[in-house]
């Protein structure tokens, strides 16, 4: 009887031991299989290639499953990550960023994003878009966005001759009010601002452009003047501002008036539109005298972040 009980205990022990071994084997096998399967995933491969978890999330947010799979089988693409991390990255432009980078490998990610967002990956006047006049004082007019030949602002007012020289001038009323506020403050600081150019019709811009074109050719004309329909002056939002003591393009840039405007114009809603460092974005040679009204909030952002209005428009207005 005792032997029978002992045999039953041993049998039970071995059965339990076998079950434990089987359970452990299943657990280990399952984990091994899971580990094997995980190592086949793009996430594992990307981590193994040096991508961080946050970078993988960026990729998953912006790339298709197939694109991520392709990327996981190659070395880490540092440039792509730089593009995705750029402050002004626009998802719909990703392929254009990458294609433009192939043609300009020396350009930084920041420059690639800026140029593609502003359409300067295309030749001037070849990528032609209608200006959205419903954007009002934030409408964009440049070498890619144009106004119809019949467009004219409906709230133009005459500028008092105290503030300009030359022929009569007109500007949008909102711009005029802002200019007067700016003029008064500058005058208190012994700066006498004066307007040289303001609103121009389509035909008047045609005359300006043709004068340059006829004297020195199309290339020169395009570098220094907008073609008709592509000029900010037609919007009634742009002013060419000089000072009573410095009235020419040759002597204005280093004048006290220009230095004052660079530091203060944004406070009244104006930006210096065409700067030397941004010629490849704006498409125009430096014009220290050309000021565009965009409102105080936008002008302040552009001033503080050192970007062009073209970049601001692409990211904050067109990218809605």
Secondary structure, DSSP 8 states (H G I E B T S, - for coil): -HHHHHHHHHHHHHHHHHHHHHHHHHHHHHHHHHHHHHTTSHHHHHHHTT--HHHHHHHHHHS-HHHHHHHHTS---HHHHHHHH-TT--GGGHHHHHHHHHH-TTS-HHHHHHHHHTTTTS-TTTS-EE--GGGGGG---SSSEE--TT---TTEEE--GGGB-SS--EEEHHHHHHHHHHHHHHHHTT--EEEEE----HHHHHHHHHHHHHHH-HHHHHHHS--TTS-GGGGT-EEEEEESS--SHHHHTTSHHHHHHHHHGGGGTEEEEE-GGGHHHH-S--EEEEEEE--HHHHHHHHHHT--HHHHIIIIITT-
